[in-house]
């Protein structure tokens, strides 16, 4: 399989938002009420957040592709609640449901 990881850039906000929204829909759609979840499933809202983050160069967002198609995202930055330097915090990691449980063991 061909995997590629690229750092997010301005213009990628809709790619980040799509993966996040669809992963939340799949993971929480039958657990959390639609009313509570609706804000996080609003593509326009989520896209605007990623646009702001990317434009302000906040954190480090990455998109992974598998076989040329977007597969998952991860975002990290320096830890918000840790006074020690050099400590990172994973802010989010999301994967499309079609790619769940397709891990591969490295030998």
N, C-alpha and C positions, 0 to 999 in steps of 0.2 A: 504494500500500500504506500502511496505517496502522501506524506504529511508535510505541511508547510506552516511555519509560525511567523507571523509578522506583527510588528508593533503598530498599534492603532494610530491613525492620523486624522486630521480634519477631513471630513468627507466620509468617514467610516461610521459615523454615529448611527445610521439606520441599520447597519450590519450588526453592531453591538446590541441595539435595541431589539431587533428581531429575535436574535438568539435568546436574550434575556426574557422577553415577553413569552415566547413559545415554551421555554423551559419552565417558567413559572406556571403557565397554563397547564402543562402536562403534569407537573409535580404537585401542584396545589389545587387544581381545578375542582377536584372532588373532596377536598379536605376543608378548605377555607371558603366562606360564603362569597358569592359573586360581588356583593356590595363591598366587602372588605378587600377583595382582590382587584376590583375594577381599576383603581388608580395605577396599579402595577402592570395591568394588561393594556393600558392605553398607549398605543405606539407613539402618538404625538408627544405625550408627556415624557415617556422614557427616552425617546430620541432627543428631546430638548435637553434632558439632563446630560446625556453623553456628548451632545454638541458643546455644551458649556464646559464640561470637563476637558474635552479634547482641545477646545480653543484656548483654555486657560492653562494647558499643559500640566494638569493635575494628575499625579500618579502615573502608573505604567499599565496601559491596557494592551492586551494581545489577542489576536484572533488566530485560531488554528483551523486550517483547512485539511480535509482528507479527500484525496482524489479530486482536487480542484473545487470542492464545495465547502462553504463555511460549516464548521463542526462545533466549535465551542469558543468561549471567551474566558479570559481571566483578567482581573484588575488587581493591582497591588500598589502599595505606597509605604512610606515610612509609618511606623506604628504611631497611632494617634495618642494612645494612653500609656506610653512607655517612655520614661525619661532617658533611657540608655540609647546612645547613638548606634546606628547600624542595625536596628531591629525593624523588620518589615512586617506588614499586616496584609493578609490576603483579604481584599474587600469583597470580591465576588468571583465565582466561577460558575459558568452556566454551559450546558450542552443541550443540543437538540435531542428530543426523545428518540428520533430514528437512529441515533448513534449510541444510545444507552446500552450498556452490557456488551460492548464490543471490544473490551480491553484485550490486551495481548500480553502474554507473559514473555519477558525477555530471558533468554537463556545465555 
